[in-house]
Amino acid sequence: MPNQKKAYFFAILAVICWSTVATAFKIALKSCDFLQLLFFSSLASSIVLFLILVFQRKLFLIRNMRRSSFMQSVFLGFLNPFLYYTILFKAYSILPAQEAMTLNYTWPVMLVLLAIPLLKQSLSLKSMLAVFISFTGIFIISTKGHPMEFNFSNALGDGLAVGSSVIWALFWIYNVKDKKDDVVKLFLNFLSGCIFSGILMLLFSDFSEFSFTALPAIVYIGIFEMSVTFVFWLSALKYTKSADKVSQLIFFSPFLSLIFIHFIIGENISASTLIGLFFITLGIIIQQSSLKLFQRKQK
């Protein structure tokens, strides 16, 4: 199979997998709280990533790692998965899946905004327009289609969903500076996050809410949201001639997610969600040139 076809194959696999996880989040949260979901899914992800490292014969990279490099991974693991998924799973526990998923999709917009103070980038008129359009989408979703009334249906949940996108963008910025092997980075991040989330779960979780019926969804999330799917995506980027050729496929993910959410969970997809997602996606597409500029500066 030609390399570009391999790239599309792995990219499509990744997009399909990521499109199902919002549904899996809501299914799991019916039988456990968000802290239990975070710990057990991080644990499943760590195990899978460890097995991948064994298969790829890369464990020696961890043994030979400097202490400073290891501590960098611990810090990134605090950001993601620990802080990011703590906020995101809490948002999913109190919001409809369609709303949490769509608002979380704003991370590319947050990436452009964070690049201003952290990377000393200026905000062009094009990027300002993109941010305005995407935030219009956020207001449409958060106000159930009445943005001018400023009457938020669930301010806490919406704030958490958008806040999680800020954490993800922050993680993305710092992760680009981490030059370790990608799978090694993922394993150490999730192992660190697993430890942090385990402590939080023991301190604040109510185990009377946990049911073993949640385990299939939890393991699914650990595999297809947090570990294997990242490897699929990294493989797509490895084989493609141009990252742009596969990165555009990611725009299908939120729309596919809405299909799974509707037919598996049974949520009726509201017009405000579709309109808001259109505005958010349009803003992201407009500001893609800003993201490419950021990527070039990191090389």
TORNU-476456 format. One line per 2 residues: number of its first residue (from 1); their letters; for each residue x, y, z of C-alpha. Coordinates in pm, 1 decimal. Last residue first. Layout:
NUM> A> X,Y,Z  ...
//
This chain:
299> KQ> 1065.1,2369.8,1401.1  847.5,2536.7,1668.0
297> KR> 800.1,2856.2,1465.0  663.6,2652.6,1175.8
295> QF> 394.1,2499.8,1396.7  281.1,2840.9,1518.7
293> LK> 256.9,2970.4,1162.0  50.8,2666.2,1070.8
291> LS> -185.9,2744.3,1359.9  -226.8,3101.6,1239.0
289> SQ> -298.6,2977.1,886.7  -565.1,2750.5,1031.0
287> QI> -750.5,3055.4,1166.0  -1026.1,3052.3,904.7
285> II> -1082.1,2676.6,941.5  -1112.9,2709.7,1319.6
283> GL> -1364.4,2992.8,1286.3  -1574.2,2792.0,1041.6
281> TI> -1566.1,2493.4,1278.5  -1690.5,2703.0,1571.0
279> FF> -1961.0,2866.2,1357.4  -2084.2,2531.0,1221.7
277> LG> -2073.1,2378.8,1570.2  -2296.4,2659.3,1695.9
275> IL> -2547.5,2603.4,1416.3  -2554.7,2227.4,1477.9
273> TS> -2579.0,2265.6,1855.3  -2845.1,2538.2,1827.0
271> AS> -3051.9,2313.5,1597.3  -3069.7,2054.4,1871.9
269> IN> -2949.9,1696.4,1839.1  -3206.0,1474.6,2010.0
267> EG> -3007.7,1258.0,2246.0  -3067.0,884.3,2208.6
265> II> -2740.9,758.5,2354.1  -2661.6,531.1,2059.0
263> FH> -2838.4,696.7,1762.0  -2807.7,1060.8,1861.3
261> IF> -2465.3,1055.9,2025.0  -2324.1,842.9,1743.1
259> IL> -2449.5,1091.2,1480.1  -2330.2,1388.4,1686.2
257> SL> -1984.8,1233.1,1707.3  -1971.4,1204.7,1328.1
255> FP> -2019.3,1581.4,1311.9  -1751.1,1636.4,1575.3
253> SF> -1499.9,1411.6,1391.2  -1541.7,1533.1,1032.1
251> FI> -1313.6,1831.7,1094.3  -1033.0,1588.0,1181.1
249> LQ> -1009.3,1493.8,813.7  -838.7,1826.2,737.5
247> SV> -535.3,1707.3,934.1  -474.0,1427.6,680.7
245> KD> -374.1,1627.0,372.2  -248.9,1920.9,579.6
243> AS> 18.6,1698.6,737.0  181.8,1668.1,394.6
241> KT> 350.9,1366.2,238.8  167.1,1139.4,480.4
239> YK> 323.1,828.7,633.1  439.1,965.3,969.7
237> LA> 138.8,1191.8,1019.6  -92.5,894.1,970.7
235> SL> 118.5,684.3,1207.8  94.4,957.3,1472.4
233> WF> -282.6,953.3,1430.7  -306.7,575.6,1469.5
231> VF> -75.2,593.3,1773.3  -302.6,858.2,1922.3
229> TV> -594.6,622.4,1857.5  -420.3,343.9,2047.1
227> SM> -381.7,547.3,2367.5  -630.1,789.9,2522.0
225> EF> -956.6,787.7,2330.8  -966.5,438.6,2178.8
223> IG> -787.7,232.4,2440.7  -861.2,402.8,2773.0
221> IY> -1207.4,501.5,2650.0  -1287.5,140.9,2554.0
219> VI> -1158.1,22.3,2890.8  -1394.6,265.2,3064.8
217> AP> -1687.7,167.7,2841.0  -1634.7,-202.2,2915.1
215> LA> -1581.0,-128.0,3288.1  -1901.1,69.8,3349.3
213> TF> -2107.1,-245.2,3417.1  -1870.2,-300.1,3708.1
211> SF> -2070.5,-41.5,3898.9  -1934.7,255.0,4091.0
209> ES> -2170.1,494.7,4271.7  -2106.2,337.9,4613.3
207> FD> -1740.7,411.1,4545.1  -1786.0,776.9,4632.0
205> SF> -1475.4,958.7,4513.8  -1300.9,1240.9,4699.8
203> LL> -975.1,1125.5,4857.8  -923.6,789.3,4686.9
201> ML> -1019.1,940.5,4349.7  -781.4,1234.2,4388.3
199> IG> -489.7,1002.4,4472.2  -571.4,775.8,4176.2
197> SF> -604.1,1080.6,3948.2  -249.2,1193.1,4027.3
195> IC> -108.5,841.6,3980.5  -296.2,786.9,3653.7
193> GS> -185.5,1126.9,3527.0  176.7,1027.5,3579.1
191> LF> 123.5,698.5,3393.9  -70.6,886.4,3126.2
189> NL> 205.3,1138.0,3063.6  479.8,874.9,3083.9
187> FL> 305.5,654.4,2827.6  222.5,942.4,2593.3
185> KV> 576.8,1076.2,2597.0  722.1,730.0,2530.1
183> VD> 477.0,692.7,2239.5  589.5,1026.3,2092.0
181> DK> 965.2,971.5,2133.1  1108.5,1258.6,2337.2
179> KD> 1145.6,1612.0,2200.4  914.8,1788.1,2447.8
177> KV> 877.1,2143.6,2313.6  564.1,2044.3,2121.2
175> NY> 419.6,1917.7,2451.7  431.4,2265.6,2603.9
173> IW> 205.3,2417.1,2337.5  -23.5,2113.5,2321.3
171> FL> -65.7,2108.0,2700.2  -178.2,2471.2,2695.0
169> AW> -422.5,2394.3,2413.1  -560.1,2099.5,2611.3
167> IV> -595.6,2310.7,2925.3  -783.4,2582.3,2732.0
165> SS> -1010.6,2319.6,2574.1  -1093.1,2193.1,2922.3
163> GV> -1203.5,2544.9,3014.0  -1459.8,2543.3,2732.4
161> AL> -1618.9,2226.6,2871.9  -1585.3,2349.9,3231.6
159> GD> -1744.8,2686.6,3153.7  -2031.2,2516.6,2970.7
157> GL> -2092.8,2288.4,3268.3  -2082.9,2572.5,3519.0
155> AN> -2295.3,2809.7,3307.6  -2570.3,2556.6,3243.7
153> SF> -2852.7,2702.5,3031.3  -2679.3,3036.9,2989.0
151> NF> -2908.4,3339.0,2957.9  -2699.8,3597.7,2771.7
149> EM> -3017.5,3706.6,2584.3  -2831.2,3793.3,2263.8
147> PH> -2701.3,3437.3,2227.7  -3046.9,3275.1,2202.8
145> GK> -2982.0,2938.9,2033.1  -2959.6,2721.6,2342.0
143> TS> -2764.4,2987.7,2535.2  -2446.2,2779.8,2565.1
141> II> -2468.2,2655.0,2205.8  -2519.1,2996.3,2045.5
139> FI> -2262.2,3155.2,2277.9  -1998.0,2898.9,2182.0
137> GT> -2073.5,2948.1,1812.1  -2027.7,3323.3,1848.6
135> FS> -1700.4,3241.4,2019.2  -1591.6,3061.8,1701.7
133> IF> -1681.3,3358.4,1479.9  -1504.4,3608.1,1707.7
131> VA> -1192.0,3390.2,1724.6  -1180.5,3358.7,1345.6
129> LM> -1226.2,3734.1,1298.2  -944.1,3803.9,1542.2
127> SK> -728.9,3546.0,1360.7  -782.7,3721.0,1028.0
125> LS> -716.5,4060.3,1184.3  -386.5,3924.6,1310.2
123> LS> -322.2,3843.0,1675.3  44.4,3889.6,1755.6
121> QK> 265.7,3608.8,1875.3  476.9,3635.6,2188.6
119> LL> 486.6,3256.5,2227.6  325.9,3231.5,2571.7
117> PI> 128.2,3558.5,2578.9  -10.5,3547.9,2219.8
115> AL> 12.7,3170.0,2164.4  -256.9,3128.6,2428.9
113> LV> -514.1,3295.1,2201.0  -421.1,3083.5,1897.6
111> LM> -434.3,2763.4,2102.7  -768.7,2865.9,2249.6
109> VP> -911.8,2871.2,1897.3  -764.6,2528.5,1827.5
107> WT> -921.8,2407.2,2158.2  -1280.7,2493.3,2058.8
105> YN> -1382.4,2126.6,2022.3  -1451.9,2113.5,2395.7
103> LT> -1763.6,2322.2,2332.2  -1891.8,2068.1,2078.6
101> MA> -1830.0,1762.3,2295.3  -1983.6,1912.1,2609.1
99> EQ> -2297.7,2025.3,2424.1  -2356.8,1705.7,2227.9
97> AP> -2295.6,1491.6,2537.2  -2565.7,1671.8,2735.4
95> LI> -2407.1,1847.6,3032.4  -2354.1,1761.0,3401.8
93> SY> -2133.7,1449.5,3388.8  -1978.4,1555.1,3058.2
91> AK> -1843.4,1872.1,3220.1  -1698.0,1669.3,3508.1
89> FL> -1534.8,1442.6,3249.9  -1376.4,1744.0,3077.7
87> IT> -1243.2,1908.0,3395.4  -1084.7,1591.5,3532.9
85> YY> -985.5,1500.2,3176.3  -769.6,1809.0,3129.3
83> LF> -627.0,1819.2,3481.1  -506.9,1457.7,3490.1
81> PN> -457.9,1352.1,3126.8  -304.7,1591.8,3044.5
79> LF> -190.7,1887.4,3253.9  -51.0,1670.7,3534.3
77> GL> 93.7,1437.7,3272.2  274.9,1736.4,3121.9
75> FV> 436.5,1803.9,3460.4  529.6,1436.5,3502.3
73> SQ> 669.6,1432.2,3148.4  893.7,1729.1,3227.5
71> MF> 1001.0,1548.7,3544.3  1125.3,1260.1,3328.2
69> SS> 1321.7,1495.2,3104.9  1484.7,1656.6,3407.8
67> RR> 1572.2,1314.1,3550.0  1747.3,1210.2,3229.6
65> MN> 1610.9,917.0,3033.6  1817.8,606.8,2967.1
63> RI> 1571.8,365.6,3127.6  1281.9,534.8,2948.7
61> LF> 1440.9,502.4,2604.3  1531.4,141.6,2688.0
59> LK> 1160.5,63.8,2693.7  1145.1,123.6,2318.4
57> RQ> 1124.6,-230.9,2186.0  824.4,-151.0,1961.8
55> FV> 624.7,-438.4,2113.4  734.4,-341.4,2464.2
53> LI> 644.4,21.0,2396.3  303.6,-87.6,2266.2
51> LF> 252.4,-297.2,2580.2  332.8,6.9,2795.2
49> LV> 86.3,215.0,2591.0  -188.9,-39.5,2656.0
47> IS> -116.8,-53.1,3029.6  -105.0,326.5,3059.2
45> SA> -433.4,360.6,2869.5  -610.0,113.2,3097.5
43> LS> -481.3,302.7,3402.5  -589.4,635.3,3254.7
41> SF> -936.3,485.2,3191.6  -948.7,357.4,3549.4
39> FL> -842.4,686.4,3705.1  -1050.8,924.8,3493.8
37> LQ> -1368.8,718.5,3507.5  -1337.2,687.3,3884.0
35> LF> -1301.0,1065.1,3911.6  -1599.7,1126.4,3680.2
33> DC> -1838.5,915.2,3884.3  -1940.0,562.7,3789.2
31> SK> -2232.8,375.5,3631.0  -2406.1,635.4,3411.4
29> LA> -2069.8,807.2,3361.4  -1950.3,514.3,3149.5
27> IK> -2230.0,556.6,2893.3  -2178.3,934.0,2880.8
25> FA> -1805.9,902.5,2816.9  -1857.4,627.2,2557.0
23> TA> -2084.3,855.9,2353.2  -1823.9,1131.4,2361.2
21> VT> -1569.8,863.1,2265.6  -1722.6,757.2,1935.9
19> SW> -1591.0,1032.3,1707.2  -1238.4,982.9,1841.2
17> CI> -1241.0,627.1,1705.9  -1376.0,728.9,1364.9
15> VA> -1122.0,1011.1,1332.3  -833.5,784.0,1431.6
13> LI> -931.9,511.2,1185.5  -969.2,774.3,912.2
11> AF> -618.5,905.2,987.4  -471.2,552.5,985.4
9> FY> -618.0,475.3,642.4  -540.2,821.8,503.4
7> AK> -174.1,784.5,598.4  -159.5,430.1,463.4
5> KQ> -296.5,563.2,134.9  -20.5,826.3,137.0
3> NP> 241.9,559.9,203.3  144.4,344.3,-93.2
1> M> 0.0,0.0,0.0
//
